[in-house]
């Protein structure tokens, strides 16, 4: 019950933030002028807070496991990554360079501190553990900032979240219901509870979520019923391919189905990667901030890989 209530609370908060972006970023009450870039600041600040917490979680986990990490490079990363991205995106339209600047500054500071630190206390193992935090979760979450500013922030965050959530939920249902008939484990040395039938359920769930988004955004985008197309446009979503009738949407339907299949595979990899990291440093969860769910990274592990998928698909679809 605790896990269920926490999930409902998180989804409610996410919907509330999406509504703020819908009205105050893309809607008639926009805080931006017409000639200014419309950056989904509410959802991205929320993600920035989650990212900062997840960086702290990994720092704490590594420290408790005997690693010696420097606080300053990670603090610089957590505090500066979004403000500098926002300033660069708002004034130059190149927020990605802001992210690269922060990454470079954090890495250089880390190398400087490591070079002059006690050689007996700080080893290359500690150095690479700290560098890993720059990639996981920081780089993967940063995809949301870049994609949100370039495409639709509402769509990007909602799609990545619900693709992962649907995959996890269906995997749990399939695994729990069919475990006795199909008990074969998928990766018993990494995650003993995961089964092959559960993974199949994850694929079904991700495809289902992807096709729901296709129906809402693509079919809804050409609908003339109940102003549905205006709602889609209000999310700053653009159809994958030009279309005026349902028969024109087959290409986008195939893309969404493929995203569901690939997203399911990546979500499984994300979940297993998180499990592998936890096993390697001897912990059960990355944190305790979410009752019944663990830490922030325990919730973001699959979502981060879904964001990586969107980082590949959206530029190919829209910029080709």
C-alpha positions in Angstrom: 0.0 0.0 0.0 2.8 2.4 0.9 4.4 1.8 -2.6 1.1 2.4 -4.3 0.3 5.6 -2.4 3.8 6.9 -3.1 3.4 6.2 -6.9 0.0 8.0 -6.9 1.5 11.0 -5.1 4.4 11.2 -7.6 2.2 10.9 -10.6 -0.1 13.6 -9.2 2.8 16.0 -8.7 4.0 15.3 -12.2 0.6 16.0 -13.7 0.4 19.3 -11.7 3.7 20.4 -13.0 2.7 19.5 -16.6 -0.4 21.6 -16.2 1.7 24.6 -15.1 3.9 24.2 -18.2 0.8 23.8 -20.4 -0.8 27.1 -19.2 2.2 29.3 -18.2 4.8 28.2 -20.8 2.9 27.2 -24.0 -0.6 28.7 -23.2 -2.2 32.1 -23.3 -0.8 32.9 -19.9 2.8 32.3 -21.0 5.5 33.9 -18.9 7.5 34.3 -22.1 7.1 36.9 -24.8 6.2 35.6 -28.3 9.7 36.1 -29.6 11.4 34.4 -26.7 12.2 30.6 -26.5 9.5 28.8 -24.5 11.5 26.6 -22.1 9.3 24.3 -19.9 10.8 25.8 -16.8 8.4 24.2 -14.2 9.0 20.6 -15.3 12.7 21.2 -15.8 13.2 22.7 -12.4 11.5 19.7 -10.9 13.9 17.4 -12.8 16.8 19.6 -11.7 15.8 19.1 -8.1 15.5 15.3 -8.7 18.9 15.3 -10.4 20.6 17.2 -7.6 19.1 14.7 -5.1 20.2 11.7 -7.2 23.8 13.1 -7.3 23.8 13.4 -3.6 22.4 9.8 -3.3 25.2 8.4 -5.4 27.8 10.4 -3.5 26.5 9.1 -0.2 26.3 5.5 -1.5 29.8 5.5 -2.8 31.1 7.2 0.4 29.4 4.6 2.6 31.0 1.8 0.5 34.5 3.1 1.1 35.1 5.4 -1.8 36.7 8.7 -1.2 35.0 11.3 -3.4 35.4 15.1 -3.6 32.3 17.2 -2.8 33.1 20.3 -4.8 33.0 18.9 -8.4 29.6 17.2 -7.7 28.2 20.3 -5.9 29.2 22.4 -8.9 27.5 19.9 -11.2 24.3 19.7 -9.2 23.9 23.4 -8.5 25.0 24.9 -11.8 23.9 22.5 -14.6 20.4 23.8 -15.0 20.8 27.6 -14.4 23.7 27.7 -16.9 21.7 25.6 -19.4 18.7 27.9 -19.0 20.7 31.1 -19.4 22.5 29.8 -22.5 19.3 28.4 -24.0 17.3 31.6 -23.3 19.8 34.1 -24.6 21.6 32.2 -27.3 19.4 29.2 -28.1 22.4 26.8 -27.4 21.7 25.5 -24.0 23.6 22.3 -24.8 26.8 24.3 -24.7 25.9 25.4 -21.1 25.7 21.7 -20.1 29.0 21.0 -21.8 30.6 23.9 -19.9 29.4 22.6 -16.5 30.5 19.0 -17.4 34.0 20.3 -18.4 34.3 22.5 -15.3 33.3 19.7 -13.0 35.7 17.3 -14.7 38.6 19.7 -14.7 38.0 20.6 -11.0 37.9 16.8 -10.2 41.3 16.3 -11.9 42.9 19.2 -10.2 41.8 18.0 -6.8 42.8 14.5 -7.5 46.2 15.5 -8.8 47.2 17.3 -5.6 45.3 15.0 -3.1 46.9 12.5 -0.8 48.0 9.6 -3.0 47.4 7.0 -0.3 43.8 8.2 0.3 42.6 8.9 -3.2 43.1 6.3 -5.9 42.1 5.9 -9.6 39.1 3.9 -8.3 37.8 7.0 -6.5 38.5 9.2 -9.6 36.5 7.0 -12.0 33.7 6.5 -9.4 33.2 10.3 -9.3 33.5 10.6 -13.1 30.7 7.9 -13.4 28.3 10.2 -11.6 28.8 12.8 -14.3 27.5 10.3 -16.8 25.0 8.4 -14.7 22.6 10.0 -13.9 23.7 13.5 -14.9 24.2 13.2 -18.6 21.1 11.0 -19.1 18.8 13.3 -17.2 20.3 16.3 -19.0 18.7 14.9 -22.2 15.3 16.1 -20.8 16.5 19.7 -20.6 17.8 19.7 -24.2 14.8 17.9 -25.7 12.3 19.9 -23.7 13.7 23.2 -25.1 13.9 21.9 -28.7 10.7 20.0 -28.9 7.8 19.6 -26.4 8.8 19.5 -22.7 5.4 18.2 -21.7 5.6 15.4 -24.3 9.2 14.4 -23.6 8.9 14.1 -19.8 5.4 12.4 -19.9 6.4 9.9 -22.6 9.7 8.9 -21.0 8.0 8.6 -17.6 4.9 6.6 -18.7 6.9 4.4 -21.1 9.0 3.3 -18.2 6.2 3.1 -15.7 3.9 1.1 -18.0 6.8 -1.3 -18.7 7.6 -1.8 -15.0 3.9 -2.2 -14.1 3.2 -4.8 -16.8 6.4 -6.6 -16.0 5.3 -6.8 -12.3 1.8 -8.1 -13.3 3.1 -10.7 -15.7 5.8 -11.8 -13.4 3.6 -12.1 -10.4 0.7 -13.8 -12.3 2.7 -16.2 -14.4 5.8 -16.8 -12.2 4.7 -20.3 -11.2 4.1 -21.4 -14.8 7.1 -19.7 -16.3 9.7 -19.4 -13.5 12.8 -18.9 -15.7 15.0 -16.1 -14.4 16.3 -13.4 -16.8 19.5 -12.3 -15.0 19.6 -14.1 -11.6 23.1 -12.9 -10.7 22.1 -9.3 -11.1 18.4 -9.2 -10.2 17.1 -12.5 -8.9 13.5 -11.5 -9.0 13.3 -10.7 -12.7 11.9 -13.3 -14.9 11.7 -13.8 -18.7 7.9 -13.6 -18.6 8.2 -10.4 -16.7 10.4 -9.0 -19.3 7.8 -9.9 -22.0 5.2 -8.2 -19.9 7.5 -5.1 -19.9 7.5 -5.1 -23.7 3.7 -5.4 -23.8 3.4 -2.5 -21.3 5.8 -0.2 -23.2 4.1 -0.9 -26.5 0.8 -0.2 -24.9 2.0 3.1 -23.5 3.6 4.2 -26.8 0.4 3.5 -28.7 -1.6 5.4 -26.2 0.7 8.4 -26.8 0.3 7.9 -30.5 -3.4 7.9 -30.2 -3.4 11.1 -28.0 -0.8 13.2 -29.8 -0.9 11.9 -33.4 -4.6 11.0 -33.8 -5.6 13.8 -31.5 -3.4 16.2 -33.5 -5.6 15.8 -36.6 -8.9 15.4 -34.7 -11.6 18.0 -35.0 -13.6 16.6 -32.1 -13.9 18.5 -28.9 -10.9 20.7 -29.9 -8.5 17.9 -29.3 -6.1 19.2 -31.9 -5.9 22.4 -29.9 -5.0 20.5 -26.8 -2.2 18.8 -28.6 -1.0 22.0 -30.1 -1.1 23.5 -26.6 1.4 20.9 -25.5 3.7 22.3 -28.3 3.7 18.9 -30.0 4.2 18.6 -33.7 3.1 15.6 -35.7 6.0 13.3 -36.6 4.9 13.4 -40.3 2.5 15.7 -42.2 -1.0 14.2 -41.9 -4.6 15.3 -42.4 -6.5 12.0 -42.0 -6.1 8.8 -40.0 -4.7 6.8 -43.0 -1.7 9.3 -43.1 -0.6 8.3 -39.6 0.7 4.8 -40.4 4.3 5.9 -40.5 4.1 7.6 -37.1 2.3 4.5 -35.8 5.2 2.3 -36.8 7.7 4.7 -35.2 5.7 4.6 -31.9 5.5 0.8 -32.0 9.3 0.6 -32.5 9.8 3.1 -29.7 7.7 0.9 -27.4 9.8 -2.2 -28.2 13.2 -0.5 -28.0 12.1 1.5 -25.0 11.1 -1.7 -23.2 14.6 -3.2 -23.9 16.3 0.0 -22.8 14.2 0.3 -19.6 15.2 -3.3 -18.7 18.8 -2.4 -19.3 18.4 0.7 -17.1 16.8 -1.3 -14.3 19.5 -4.0 -14.5 22.3 -1.4 -14.7 21.0 0.2 -11.5 20.8 -3.2 -9.8 24.3 -4.0 -10.9 25.6 -0.7 -9.5 23.8 -1.4 -6.2 25.2 -4.9 -5.9 28.7 -3.7 -6.7 28.7 -1.2 -3.8 26.7 -3.4 -1.5 23.4 -1.5 -1.1 19.7 -2.4 -1.5 18.4 1.0 -2.6 20.0 4.3 -3.5 18.0 6.2 -0.9 14.9 6.3 1.2 13.2 9.5 0.0 10.3 7.7 -1.6 8.6 5.2 0.8 8.3 1.8 -0.7 10.3 2.9 -3.8 13.8 3.8 -2.4 15.7 6.8 -3.7 15.4 9.1 -6.7 17.7 7.0 -8.9 15.6 3.9 -8.1 12.7 5.8 -9.8 14.7 7.4 -12.6 16.7 4.3 -13.7 14.4 3.3 -16.5 13.2 6.8 -17.3 16.8 7.9 -18.0 17.2 5.3 -20.7 13.8 6.3 -22.2 15.1 9.8 -22.4 18.2 8.5 -24.2 15.8 6.9 -26.7 14.0 10.1 -27.3 17.3 11.9 -27.8 17.9 9.7 -30.8 14.4 9.4 -32.2 13.2 13.0 -32.0 16.1 14.6 -33.9 15.9 11.9 -36.6 12.1 12.4 -37.0 12.0 16.2 -36.9 15.3 17.3 -38.3 15.7 14.8 -41.2 
